[in-house]
Amino acid sequence: MGDDVAAILLTLAAENADLRKQLAASQDMLVETAIDAGNMHALVEAMRTERDAWREEAERRNIQAA
C-alpha cells in the first residue's frame, strides 16, 4: 500500500471516528428531548384534567345557584 493510500485511510478512519462521536452526541440529545417532550405531555394532560375538573365544579355551582 502506498503512503498516499495509507494517509487517506488514516484520514477516513479519523473522520469516521469523529462522525461516530457526533452521532452518539446527537442521539443522546434526541433521547433527552424525547424525555422532556414526554414530561411536557404529561404536564399538559394533568393541566387539562385539572381544568376539566374546575369547569365541572363551576357548572355544578352555577346549576345549584340557579
Secondary structure, DSSP 8 states (H G I E B T S, - for coil): --HHHHHHHHHHHHHHHHHHHHHHHHHHHHHHHHHHHHHHHHHHHHHHHHHHHHHHHHHHHHHHH-
